[in-house]
Amino acid sequence: MVRTVAVIGAGPSGLTCIKACLDEGLEPTCFESSDDMGGLWKFKEVSEPNRASIYRSLTINIWKEMMCYSDFPIPADYPNYMHHSKILKYFRMYAEHFKLLQRIRFQTLVRRVTQRPDFSRTGQWEVVVETKDGNEESHIFDAIICCSGHFNYPNLPLKDFPGIESFEGKYFHSWDYKGPEDMYGKRVVVIGIGNSGGDIAVESSRVAEEVFLSTRSGAWVIRQVSDNGLPVDKFNTRFVHVLFKLLPMRFLNWLGEKKLNSMYDHAMYGLKPKHRLFSQIPVINDDLPFKILSGGVIVKPNIKSIHGSTVVFEDGSSVQNVDTIVFATGYNYDFPYLPKNALYKSGHRVGLYKHVFAPNLDHPTLAIVGFIHSDGAIMPQAEMQARYVARVFKGHKKLPSNQAMIKAVEKDTRNIEKNYITSKLTPIQVDFVEYMDDLAKDIGVRPSLFWLFLTDFPLFRRVFWGPVTAYQYRLFGPGKWDGARKAIFTQFDRMYQPMKTRKLEVNRSSSKKFLFKLSLVAIAGGSALYYIQAHHPNTIPTLLSKFRPQVV
Protein backbone atom coordinates (compact mmCIF):
# COMPACT_ATOMS: atom_id res chain seq x y z
CA MET A 1 0.00 0.00 0.00
CA VAL A 2 1.17 3.52 -0.82
CA ARG A 3 2.25 5.65 2.15
CA THR A 4 5.07 7.98 1.03
CA VAL A 5 4.60 10.11 -2.08
CA ALA A 6 7.10 12.30 -3.93
CA VAL A 7 5.51 15.39 -5.53
CA ILE A 8 7.74 17.02 -8.16
CA GLY A 9 7.06 20.74 -8.46
CA ALA A 10 5.42 23.27 -6.11
CA GLY A 11 3.31 25.14 -8.64
CA PRO A 12 -0.51 25.20 -8.56
CA SER A 13 -0.67 21.48 -9.42
CA GLY A 14 1.97 20.48 -6.88
CA LEU A 15 0.31 22.43 -4.07
CA THR A 16 -3.06 20.77 -4.54
CA CYS A 17 -1.39 17.35 -4.81
CA ILE A 18 0.27 17.86 -1.43
CA LYS A 19 -3.10 18.76 0.08
CA ALA A 20 -4.92 15.83 -1.55
CA CYS A 21 -2.32 13.41 -0.21
CA LEU A 22 -2.61 14.87 3.29
CA ASP A 23 -6.40 14.64 3.11
CA GLU A 24 -6.10 10.91 2.44
CA GLY A 25 -3.57 10.34 5.23
CA LEU A 26 -0.56 9.93 2.93
CA GLU A 27 2.89 11.38 3.57
CA PRO A 28 3.90 13.70 0.69
CA THR A 29 7.31 15.29 0.16
CA CYS A 30 7.47 17.98 -2.51
CA PHE A 31 10.71 18.78 -4.34
CA GLU A 32 10.89 22.29 -5.83
CA SER A 33 13.96 23.37 -7.78
CA SER A 34 13.47 27.12 -7.21
CA ASP A 35 13.50 29.11 -3.98
CA ASP A 36 9.74 29.68 -3.84
CA MET A 37 6.38 28.11 -4.65
CA GLY A 38 3.99 29.16 -7.44
CA GLY A 39 5.64 27.59 -10.49
CA LEU A 40 4.64 29.50 -13.62
CA TRP A 41 3.13 32.31 -11.54
CA LYS A 42 6.36 33.21 -9.74
CA PHE A 43 7.63 36.13 -11.83
CA LYS A 44 11.37 36.59 -12.24
CA GLU A 45 13.12 39.37 -14.14
CA VAL A 46 15.43 36.86 -15.84
CA SER A 47 14.09 33.59 -17.23
CA GLU A 48 15.69 30.51 -15.73
CA PRO A 49 16.55 27.49 -17.95
CA ASN A 50 14.02 24.65 -17.97
CA ARG A 51 11.51 26.66 -15.97
CA ALA A 52 8.28 28.35 -17.00
CA SER A 53 8.48 32.10 -17.49
CA ILE A 54 5.94 34.94 -17.59
CA TYR A 55 6.05 38.61 -18.51
CA ARG A 56 5.72 41.53 -16.14
CA SER A 57 2.22 42.62 -17.15
CA LEU A 58 0.62 39.17 -17.35
CA THR A 59 -2.98 38.99 -16.15
CA ILE A 60 -4.79 35.66 -16.13
CA ASN A 61 -7.59 35.23 -18.68
CA ILE A 62 -9.75 33.04 -16.42
CA TRP A 63 -12.40 34.49 -14.07
CA LYS A 64 -11.33 34.13 -10.44
CA GLU A 65 -14.39 32.06 -9.47
CA MET A 66 -13.57 29.53 -12.21
CA MET A 67 -9.87 29.24 -11.35
CA CYS A 68 -9.86 28.88 -7.57
CA TYR A 69 -9.54 25.66 -5.61
CA SER A 70 -12.82 24.03 -4.58
CA ASP A 71 -12.55 24.59 -0.82
CA PHE A 72 -10.70 27.90 -0.74
CA PRO A 73 -12.46 30.80 -2.53
CA ILE A 74 -10.39 33.72 -3.73
CA PRO A 75 -10.93 36.81 -1.52
CA ALA A 76 -13.97 38.84 -2.54
CA ASP A 77 -12.01 42.07 -2.97
CA TYR A 78 -9.58 40.52 -5.48
CA PRO A 79 -10.25 41.56 -9.11
CA ASN A 80 -12.17 39.18 -11.35
CA TYR A 81 -9.16 38.77 -13.65
CA MET A 82 -6.01 38.85 -11.57
CA HIS A 83 -2.47 40.05 -12.18
CA HIS A 84 0.14 37.35 -11.63
CA SER A 85 1.19 38.94 -8.33
CA LYS A 86 -2.34 38.49 -6.94
CA ILE A 87 -2.43 34.88 -8.11
CA LEU A 88 0.83 34.15 -6.30
CA LYS A 89 -0.58 35.74 -3.12
CA TYR A 90 -3.63 33.50 -3.40
CA PHE A 91 -1.44 30.39 -3.74
CA ARG A 92 0.56 31.49 -0.73
CA MET A 93 -2.63 31.92 1.33
CA TYR A 94 -3.78 28.47 0.22
CA ALA A 95 -0.44 26.87 1.14
CA GLU A 96 -0.34 28.58 4.54
CA HIS A 97 -3.97 27.82 5.36
CA PHE A 98 -3.57 24.09 4.72
CA LYS A 99 -0.02 23.95 6.13
CA LEU A 100 1.59 22.80 2.89
CA LEU A 101 4.86 24.75 3.02
CA GLN A 102 6.47 22.45 5.60
CA ARG A 103 6.10 19.62 3.08
CA ILE A 104 8.16 21.42 0.41
CA ARG A 105 11.93 21.15 0.01
CA PHE A 106 12.97 24.26 -1.91
CA GLN A 107 16.06 24.55 -4.10
CA THR A 108 16.07 20.79 -4.54
CA LEU A 109 16.27 19.60 -8.14
CA VAL A 110 15.03 16.14 -9.10
CA ARG A 111 17.75 14.59 -11.23
CA ARG A 112 16.22 11.20 -11.96
CA VAL A 113 13.39 8.92 -10.96
CA THR A 114 13.88 5.19 -11.49
CA GLN A 115 12.00 2.03 -10.65
CA ARG A 116 13.38 0.03 -7.76
CA PRO A 117 14.76 -3.46 -8.57
CA ASP A 118 11.74 -4.96 -6.82
CA PHE A 119 9.25 -2.64 -8.58
CA SER A 120 7.19 -5.53 -9.95
CA ARG A 121 6.46 -6.51 -6.34
CA THR A 122 6.45 -3.17 -4.47
CA GLY A 123 5.79 -0.49 -7.07
CA GLN A 124 8.42 1.68 -5.38
CA TRP A 125 10.64 4.35 -6.94
CA GLU A 126 14.08 5.77 -6.23
CA VAL A 127 14.31 9.56 -6.47
CA VAL A 128 17.75 11.17 -6.80
CA VAL A 129 17.82 14.91 -6.02
CA GLU A 130 20.44 17.64 -6.02
CA THR A 131 20.34 20.02 -3.07
CA LYS A 132 21.20 23.73 -3.15
CA ASP A 133 24.70 22.80 -1.94
CA GLY A 134 25.25 20.64 -5.01
CA ASN A 135 25.06 17.37 -3.10
CA GLU A 136 23.09 14.39 -4.37
CA GLU A 137 20.62 12.51 -2.19
CA SER A 138 18.68 9.32 -2.83
CA HIS A 139 15.19 8.67 -1.45
CA ILE A 140 12.73 5.79 -1.73
CA PHE A 141 9.03 6.54 -2.30
CA ASP A 142 5.97 4.37 -2.72
CA ALA A 143 4.57 6.63 -5.46
CA ILE A 144 5.41 9.63 -7.66
CA ILE A 145 3.30 12.60 -8.81
CA CYS A 146 4.85 14.74 -11.55
CA CYS A 147 3.72 18.37 -11.48
CA SER A 148 6.56 20.00 -13.41
CA GLY A 149 4.32 21.65 -16.02
CA HIS A 150 4.50 21.90 -19.79
CA PHE A 151 5.70 25.46 -20.42
CA ASN A 152 9.35 24.82 -19.60
CA TYR A 153 10.93 24.10 -22.97
CA PRO A 154 10.44 26.82 -25.64
CA ASN A 155 9.80 25.66 -29.19
CA LEU A 156 12.02 27.72 -31.49
CA PRO A 157 11.50 26.30 -35.03
CA LEU A 158 14.23 28.30 -36.80
CA LYS A 159 14.49 25.73 -39.63
CA ASP A 160 10.96 26.69 -40.71
CA PHE A 161 12.10 30.26 -41.43
CA PRO A 162 14.64 30.29 -44.27
CA GLY A 163 17.19 33.05 -43.94
CA ILE A 164 16.83 33.54 -40.20
CA GLU A 165 20.60 33.21 -39.90
CA SER A 166 20.96 36.37 -41.99
CA PHE A 167 18.62 38.42 -39.80
CA GLU A 168 20.37 41.60 -38.72
CA GLY A 169 18.20 42.38 -35.71
CA LYS A 170 17.36 40.55 -32.51
CA TYR A 171 15.11 37.50 -32.26
CA PHE A 172 13.95 35.54 -29.23
CA HIS A 173 11.17 33.29 -27.94
CA SER A 174 8.22 34.72 -25.99
CA TRP A 175 9.57 32.72 -23.02
CA ASP A 176 12.30 35.41 -22.77
CA TYR A 177 9.87 38.35 -23.03
CA LYS A 178 9.45 40.43 -19.87
CA GLY A 179 8.20 43.75 -21.23
CA PRO A 180 8.34 46.16 -24.19
CA GLU A 181 11.23 48.27 -22.88
CA ASP A 182 13.59 47.24 -25.70
CA MET A 183 11.02 47.88 -28.44
CA TYR A 184 10.70 51.67 -28.27
CA GLY A 185 10.56 53.11 -31.79
CA LYS A 186 11.34 49.75 -33.42
CA ARG A 187 9.68 47.64 -36.08
CA VAL A 188 8.57 44.35 -34.57
CA VAL A 189 7.31 41.08 -36.04
CA VAL A 190 5.53 38.66 -33.68
CA ILE A 191 5.19 35.11 -34.98
CA GLY A 192 2.21 33.18 -33.59
CA ILE A 193 -1.28 34.23 -32.58
CA GLY A 194 -1.77 32.33 -29.34
CA ASN A 195 -2.52 34.14 -26.10
CA SER A 196 1.14 35.11 -25.59
CA GLY A 197 1.57 36.29 -29.16
CA GLY A 198 -1.55 38.45 -28.94
CA ASP A 199 -0.52 39.95 -25.60
CA ILE A 200 3.01 40.74 -26.78
CA ALA A 201 1.78 42.28 -30.04
CA VAL A 202 -0.68 44.51 -28.16
CA GLU A 203 1.76 45.57 -25.46
CA SER A 204 4.69 46.25 -27.80
CA SER A 205 2.42 48.27 -30.14
CA ARG A 206 2.15 50.94 -27.44
CA VAL A 207 5.84 51.82 -27.80
CA ALA A 208 7.01 50.36 -31.14
CA GLU A 209 7.00 52.16 -34.47
CA GLU A 210 5.08 49.29 -36.09
CA VAL A 211 4.05 45.79 -35.04
CA PHE A 212 3.25 42.97 -37.45
CA LEU A 213 1.49 39.83 -36.19
CA SER A 214 2.26 36.84 -38.41
CA THR A 215 -0.09 33.87 -38.25
CA ARG A 216 -0.08 30.63 -40.20
CA SER A 217 -3.71 29.65 -39.63
CA GLY A 218 -5.50 32.56 -37.90
CA ALA A 219 -7.54 32.35 -34.71
CA TRP A 220 -10.93 33.04 -33.21
CA VAL A 221 -10.58 35.87 -30.70
CA ILE A 222 -12.98 36.24 -27.79
CA ARG A 223 -13.30 38.90 -25.12
CA GLN A 224 -13.01 38.51 -21.36
CA VAL A 225 -15.58 41.28 -20.91
CA SER A 226 -18.75 39.67 -22.24
CA ASP A 227 -22.42 40.69 -22.41
CA ASN A 228 -23.47 43.22 -19.78
CA GLY A 229 -19.83 43.64 -18.82
CA LEU A 230 -19.69 40.24 -17.09
CA PRO A 231 -16.77 37.79 -17.23
CA VAL A 232 -17.19 35.52 -20.24
CA ASP A 233 -16.49 32.46 -18.05
CA LYS A 234 -19.78 33.10 -16.22
CA PHE A 235 -21.58 31.55 -19.16
CA ASN A 236 -19.77 28.21 -18.88
CA THR A 237 -22.77 26.49 -17.29
CA ARG A 238 -24.21 22.98 -17.14
CA PHE A 239 -27.17 24.23 -19.15
CA VAL A 240 -24.84 25.31 -21.94
CA HIS A 241 -23.05 21.98 -21.64
CA VAL A 242 -26.38 20.17 -22.15
CA LEU A 243 -27.00 22.21 -25.29
CA PHE A 244 -23.60 21.13 -26.61
CA LYS A 245 -24.68 17.52 -26.14
CA LEU A 246 -28.09 17.97 -27.76
CA LEU A 247 -27.46 20.32 -30.68
CA PRO A 248 -25.38 19.58 -33.79
CA MET A 249 -21.81 20.89 -33.54
CA ARG A 250 -22.16 22.48 -36.98
CA PHE A 251 -25.01 24.63 -35.68
CA LEU A 252 -23.14 25.54 -32.48
CA ASN A 253 -20.06 26.57 -34.48
CA TRP A 254 -22.23 28.69 -36.76
CA LEU A 255 -23.97 30.33 -33.81
CA GLY A 256 -20.73 31.03 -31.92
CA GLU A 257 -18.92 32.36 -34.98
CA LYS A 258 -21.88 34.58 -35.82
CA LYS A 259 -21.76 36.00 -32.28
CA LEU A 260 -18.01 36.70 -32.51
CA ASN A 261 -18.26 38.20 -35.98
CA SER A 262 -21.05 40.52 -34.82
CA MET A 263 -18.45 42.13 -32.53
CA TYR A 264 -15.69 42.24 -35.14
CA ASP A 265 -15.68 40.49 -38.50
CA HIS A 266 -12.76 38.08 -38.28
CA ALA A 267 -12.34 38.00 -42.07
CA MET A 268 -12.17 41.80 -42.30
CA TYR A 269 -9.66 41.91 -39.43
CA GLY A 270 -7.47 39.26 -41.07
CA LEU A 271 -8.03 36.90 -38.15
CA LYS A 272 -10.40 34.29 -39.61
CA PRO A 273 -8.85 30.85 -39.08
CA LYS A 274 -9.07 27.69 -41.15
CA HIS A 275 -10.75 25.77 -38.31
CA ARG A 276 -14.20 26.08 -36.75
CA LEU A 277 -14.70 27.85 -33.42
CA PHE A 278 -15.01 24.88 -31.06
CA SER A 279 -12.28 22.71 -32.61
CA GLN A 280 -9.48 24.66 -30.92
CA ILE A 281 -9.14 26.79 -27.79
CA PRO A 282 -9.69 30.41 -28.89
CA VAL A 283 -7.43 33.36 -28.20
CA ILE A 284 -8.67 35.54 -25.33
CA ASN A 285 -7.76 39.18 -25.88
CA ASP A 286 -9.94 42.27 -25.43
CA ASP A 287 -7.37 44.72 -26.83
CA LEU A 288 -6.21 43.01 -30.02
CA PRO A 289 -9.25 43.89 -32.20
CA PHE A 290 -8.95 47.60 -31.34
CA LYS A 291 -5.20 47.55 -31.99
CA ILE A 292 -5.89 46.07 -35.42
CA LEU A 293 -8.65 48.61 -36.06
CA SER A 294 -6.40 51.51 -35.06
CA GLY A 295 -3.40 50.24 -37.05
CA GLY A 296 -1.30 49.49 -33.98
CA VAL A 297 -1.06 45.83 -34.99
CA ILE A 298 -0.98 44.70 -38.62
CA VAL A 299 -1.97 41.06 -39.22
CA LYS A 300 0.12 39.20 -41.81
CA PRO A 301 0.25 35.61 -43.11
CA ASN A 302 3.03 33.13 -42.41
CA ILE A 303 6.63 34.13 -43.09
CA LYS A 304 8.14 32.79 -46.33
CA SER A 305 11.72 33.93 -45.88
CA ILE A 306 14.02 36.44 -44.18
CA HIS A 307 16.70 38.48 -45.92
CA GLY A 308 18.83 40.64 -43.66
CA SER A 309 16.34 43.03 -42.05
CA THR A 310 13.58 42.26 -44.58
CA VAL A 311 10.82 39.78 -43.79
CA VAL A 312 8.90 38.31 -46.74
CA PHE A 313 5.43 36.81 -46.19
CA GLU A 314 3.70 34.03 -48.11
CA ASP A 315 1.35 36.46 -49.88
CA GLY A 316 4.35 38.19 -51.47
CA SER A 317 4.26 41.27 -49.23
CA SER A 318 7.29 42.24 -47.20
CA VAL A 319 8.41 44.46 -44.34
CA GLN A 320 11.76 46.25 -44.41
CA ASN A 321 13.98 47.40 -41.57
CA VAL A 322 12.68 44.91 -39.02
CA ASP A 323 14.49 45.28 -35.70
CA THR A 324 12.95 42.50 -33.58
CA ILE A 325 11.30 39.13 -34.19
CA VAL A 326 9.44 37.45 -31.33
CA PHE A 327 8.70 33.74 -31.69
CA ALA A 328 5.45 33.02 -29.83
CA THR A 329 5.61 29.49 -31.17
CA GLY A 330 4.63 27.41 -28.19
CA TYR A 331 6.45 24.86 -26.08
CA ASN A 332 7.77 21.34 -26.24
CA TYR A 333 7.02 19.08 -23.30
CA ASP A 334 9.34 16.68 -21.56
CA PHE A 335 9.89 14.81 -18.30
CA PRO A 336 13.69 14.45 -18.41
CA TYR A 337 13.91 12.91 -14.96
CA LEU A 338 11.63 9.95 -15.82
CA PRO A 339 12.81 6.75 -17.51
CA LYS A 340 11.64 6.62 -21.13
CA ASN A 341 9.94 3.26 -20.69
CA ALA A 342 7.75 4.66 -17.92
CA LEU A 343 5.64 6.67 -20.37
CA TYR A 344 3.28 5.32 -23.02
CA LYS A 345 3.12 7.16 -26.36
CA SER A 346 -0.19 7.53 -28.17
CA GLY A 347 -0.18 9.62 -31.34
CA HIS A 348 1.39 13.02 -30.67
CA ARG A 349 0.93 12.74 -26.94
CA VAL A 350 2.01 10.98 -23.80
CA GLY A 351 -0.79 8.48 -23.33
CA LEU A 352 -2.21 8.67 -19.82
CA TYR A 353 -5.28 6.93 -18.45
CA LYS A 354 -7.78 9.65 -17.56
CA HIS A 355 -4.93 12.00 -18.61
CA VAL A 356 -3.24 11.11 -15.32
CA PHE A 357 -1.90 7.56 -14.92
CA ALA A 358 0.80 5.78 -16.92
CA PRO A 359 -1.14 2.73 -18.23
CA ASN A 360 1.81 0.44 -18.94
CA LEU A 361 3.32 -0.12 -15.48
CA ASP A 362 2.99 -3.11 -13.16
CA HIS A 363 1.66 -0.84 -10.41
CA PRO A 364 -0.31 2.46 -10.69
CA THR A 365 2.25 4.43 -8.69
CA LEU A 366 3.20 7.05 -11.30
CA ALA A 367 0.82 9.94 -11.96
CA ILE A 368 1.18 13.16 -13.95
CA VAL A 369 -1.02 16.04 -12.78
CA GLY A 370 -1.71 19.30 -14.62
CA PHE A 371 -0.59 18.02 -18.02
CA ILE A 372 -3.72 19.01 -19.91
CA HIS A 373 -5.34 21.68 -22.10
CA SER A 374 -9.00 22.64 -21.94
CA ASP A 375 -11.42 25.56 -22.10
CA GLY A 376 -11.09 25.99 -18.33
CA ALA A 377 -8.46 26.85 -15.74
CA ILE A 378 -5.77 24.33 -14.82
CA MET A 379 -6.16 24.83 -11.05
CA PRO A 380 -9.54 23.09 -10.50
CA GLN A 381 -8.67 20.40 -13.04
CA ALA A 382 -5.33 19.68 -11.36
CA GLU A 383 -7.11 19.61 -8.02
CA MET A 384 -9.62 17.05 -9.31
CA GLN A 385 -6.79 14.98 -10.76
CA ALA A 386 -4.96 15.17 -7.42
CA ARG A 387 -8.02 13.99 -5.50
CA TYR A 388 -8.40 11.10 -7.96
CA VAL A 389 -4.72 10.16 -7.65
CA ALA A 390 -4.81 10.24 -3.86
CA ARG A 391 -7.88 7.99 -3.80
CA VAL A 392 -6.12 5.50 -6.08
CA PHE A 393 -2.93 5.58 -4.02
CA LYS A 394 -4.90 5.06 -0.82
CA GLY A 395 -6.64 2.03 -2.30
CA HIS A 396 -10.16 3.49 -2.37
CA LYS A 397 -10.27 3.38 -6.18
CA LYS A 398 -8.99 0.47 -8.25
CA LEU A 399 -7.83 1.10 -11.82
CA PRO A 400 -8.68 -1.26 -14.70
CA SER A 401 -6.14 -3.69 -16.16
CA ASN A 402 -3.24 -2.34 -18.21
CA GLN A 403 -4.87 -3.63 -21.38
CA ALA A 404 -8.14 -1.87 -20.58
CA MET A 405 -6.34 1.38 -19.70
CA ILE A 406 -4.31 1.34 -22.94
CA LYS A 407 -7.50 0.72 -24.89
CA ALA A 408 -9.12 3.72 -23.16
CA VAL A 409 -6.04 5.87 -23.90
CA GLU A 410 -6.18 5.01 -27.61
CA LYS A 411 -9.89 5.80 -27.68
CA ASP A 412 -9.19 9.18 -26.07
CA THR A 413 -6.52 9.88 -28.69
CA ARG A 414 -8.94 9.11 -31.53
CA ASN A 415 -11.63 11.31 -29.99
CA ILE A 416 -9.21 14.20 -29.48
CA GLU A 417 -7.95 13.98 -33.06
CA LYS A 418 -11.53 13.77 -34.33
CA ASN A 419 -12.94 16.70 -32.36
CA TYR A 420 -9.98 19.09 -32.07
CA ILE A 421 -7.07 20.50 -34.02
CA THR A 422 -3.99 18.87 -32.49
CA SER A 423 -0.24 18.95 -33.09
CA LYS A 424 2.98 17.91 -31.39
CA LEU A 425 2.84 21.15 -29.37
CA THR A 426 -0.84 20.88 -28.41
CA PRO A 427 -1.60 17.15 -28.37
CA ILE A 428 -4.18 17.21 -25.58
CA GLN A 429 -7.50 19.01 -25.38
CA VAL A 430 -10.57 18.13 -23.35
CA ASP A 431 -13.92 19.67 -22.53
CA PHE A 432 -13.67 21.23 -19.07
CA VAL A 433 -17.08 20.23 -17.70
CA GLU A 434 -17.07 16.75 -19.23
CA TYR A 435 -13.59 16.00 -17.91
CA MET A 436 -14.29 17.35 -14.42
CA ASP A 437 -17.51 15.34 -14.22
CA ASP A 438 -15.78 12.18 -15.45
CA LEU A 439 -13.14 12.31 -12.71
CA ALA A 440 -15.71 13.43 -10.14
CA LYS A 441 -17.84 10.39 -10.91
CA ASP A 442 -14.89 8.08 -10.24
CA ILE A 443 -14.12 9.85 -6.97
CA GLY A 444 -17.78 9.94 -5.95
CA VAL A 445 -18.21 13.72 -5.83
CA ARG A 446 -20.15 14.57 -8.99
CA PRO A 447 -23.22 16.61 -8.02
CA SER A 448 -26.52 14.79 -8.56
CA LEU A 449 -28.76 17.23 -10.39
CA PHE A 450 -31.83 15.03 -9.93
CA TRP A 451 -31.26 14.78 -6.17
CA LEU A 452 -30.68 18.53 -5.89
CA PHE A 453 -33.84 19.18 -7.91
CA LEU A 454 -35.87 17.13 -5.43
CA THR A 455 -34.22 18.20 -2.18
CA ASP A 456 -32.67 21.66 -2.65
CA PHE A 457 -34.14 23.48 -5.63
CA PRO A 458 -32.44 26.85 -4.91
CA LEU A 459 -29.07 25.07 -5.02
CA PHE A 460 -30.11 23.11 -8.11
CA ARG A 461 -30.85 26.37 -9.93
CA ARG A 462 -27.38 27.69 -9.18
CA VAL A 463 -25.61 24.44 -10.05
CA PHE A 464 -27.47 23.95 -13.34
CA TRP A 465 -27.92 27.53 -14.54
CA GLY A 466 -24.84 29.03 -12.91
CA PRO A 467 -21.16 28.69 -13.82
CA VAL A 468 -19.52 25.31 -13.22
CA THR A 469 -17.31 26.43 -10.37
CA ALA A 470 -15.22 23.88 -8.48
CA TYR A 471 -17.30 24.31 -5.31
CA GLN A 472 -19.89 22.00 -6.89
CA TYR A 473 -17.51 19.09 -6.37
CA ARG A 474 -17.39 19.61 -2.61
CA LEU A 475 -21.14 19.23 -2.00
CA PHE A 476 -21.14 15.44 -1.64
CA GLY A 477 -18.86 12.47 -1.17
CA PRO A 478 -15.22 12.17 -0.08
CA GLY A 479 -13.72 15.53 0.81
CA LYS A 480 -17.12 17.16 1.32
CA TRP A 481 -16.74 20.78 2.45
CA ASP A 482 -19.43 22.32 4.65
CA GLY A 483 -18.83 25.73 3.08
CA ALA A 484 -19.46 24.57 -0.52
CA ARG A 485 -23.16 25.51 -0.63
CA LYS A 486 -22.50 28.97 0.75
CA ALA A 487 -19.60 29.47 -1.68
CA ILE A 488 -21.94 28.71 -4.60
CA PHE A 489 -24.63 31.06 -3.31
CA THR A 490 -22.12 33.89 -2.82
CA GLN A 491 -19.96 33.50 -5.95
CA PHE A 492 -21.65 36.44 -7.69
CA ASP A 493 -21.23 38.56 -4.57
CA ARG A 494 -17.48 37.98 -4.91
CA MET A 495 -17.74 38.90 -8.58
CA TYR A 496 -19.42 42.26 -7.84
CA GLN A 497 -17.40 43.13 -4.72
CA PRO A 498 -14.24 44.49 -6.42
CA MET A 499 -16.44 46.59 -8.73
CA LYS A 500 -18.13 48.45 -5.88
CA THR A 501 -15.70 51.33 -5.78
CA ARG A 502 -18.36 54.01 -6.45
CA LYS A 503 -21.77 53.64 -4.85
CA LEU A 504 -24.75 54.19 -7.15
CA GLU A 505 -28.49 53.76 -6.96
CA VAL A 506 -29.31 50.92 -9.32
CA ASN A 507 -32.82 49.78 -10.24
CA ARG A 508 -32.81 46.16 -11.33
CA SER A 509 -35.62 44.98 -13.58
CA SER A 510 -37.02 41.66 -12.40
CA SER A 511 -39.22 41.29 -15.52
CA LYS A 512 -36.19 41.22 -17.80
CA LYS A 513 -34.63 38.47 -15.71
CA PHE A 514 -37.87 36.50 -15.84
CA LEU A 515 -38.15 36.78 -19.62
CA PHE A 516 -34.51 35.83 -20.02
CA LYS A 517 -34.91 32.72 -17.88
CA LEU A 518 -38.16 31.85 -19.68
CA SER A 519 -36.37 32.04 -23.03
CA LEU A 520 -33.62 29.75 -21.71
CA VAL A 521 -36.22 27.24 -20.54
CA ALA A 522 -37.85 27.38 -23.97
CA ILE A 523 -34.50 26.76 -25.66
CA ALA A 524 -33.77 23.85 -23.33
CA GLY A 525 -37.20 22.34 -23.94
CA GLY A 526 -36.90 22.77 -27.69
CA SER A 527 -33.44 21.22 -27.66
CA ALA A 528 -34.71 18.24 -25.69
CA LEU A 529 -37.60 17.73 -28.13
CA TYR A 530 -35.19 17.99 -31.07
CA TYR A 531 -32.91 15.38 -29.51
CA ILE A 532 -35.80 12.99 -28.79
CA GLN A 533 -37.26 13.40 -32.27
CA ALA A 534 -33.87 12.92 -33.94
CA HIS A 535 -32.81 9.84 -31.95
CA HIS A 536 -36.20 8.29 -31.06
CA PRO A 537 -38.68 9.44 -33.78
CA ASN A 538 -41.54 7.23 -32.55
CA THR A 539 -41.51 8.47 -28.95
CA ILE A 540 -43.39 11.78 -29.37
CA PRO A 541 -46.15 10.42 -31.67
CA THR A 542 -46.67 7.53 -29.21
CA LEU A 543 -47.01 9.92 -26.27
CA LEU A 544 -49.40 12.20 -28.18
CA SER A 545 -51.57 9.28 -29.19
CA LYS A 546 -52.26 8.55 -25.54
CA PHE A 547 -53.83 11.99 -25.10
CA ARG A 548 -56.14 11.76 -28.12
CA PRO A 549 -59.83 11.30 -27.23
CA GLN A 550 -61.06 7.81 -27.98
CA VAL A 551 -63.75 7.55 -30.64
CA VAL A 552 -66.62 5.24 -29.73
Secondary structure, 3 states (H helix, E strand, C coil): CCCEEEEECCCHHHHHHHHHHHHCCCEEEEECCCCCCCHHHCCCCCCCCCCCCCCCCCECCCCHHHHCECCECCCCCCCCCCEHHHHHHHHHHHHHHCCCHHHEECCCEEEEEEECCCHHHHCCEEEEEECCCCCEEEEEECEEEECCCCCCEECCCHHHCCCHHHCCCEEEEHHHCCCCHHHCCCEEEEECCCHHHHHHHHHHHCCCCEEEEECCCCCCEECCECHHHCEHHHHCEHHHHHHHHHCCHHHHHHHHHHHHHHHCCCCCCCCCCCCCHHHCCCEECCCHHHHHHCCCEEEECCEEEEECCEEEECCCCEECCCCEEEECCCEECCCCCCCHHHCEEECCEEECECCCECCCCCCCCEEECCCCCECCCHHHHHHHHHHHHHHHHHCCCCCCCHHHHHHHHHHHHHHHHHHCCCCCCCCCCECHHHHHHHHHHHHCCCCCHHHHHHHCHHHHHHHHHCECCHHHHHCCCCCCCCCHHHHHHCHHHHHHHHHCCCCCCCCCCHHHHHHHHHHHHHHHHHHHHHHHHHHCCCHHHHHHHHHCCCCC
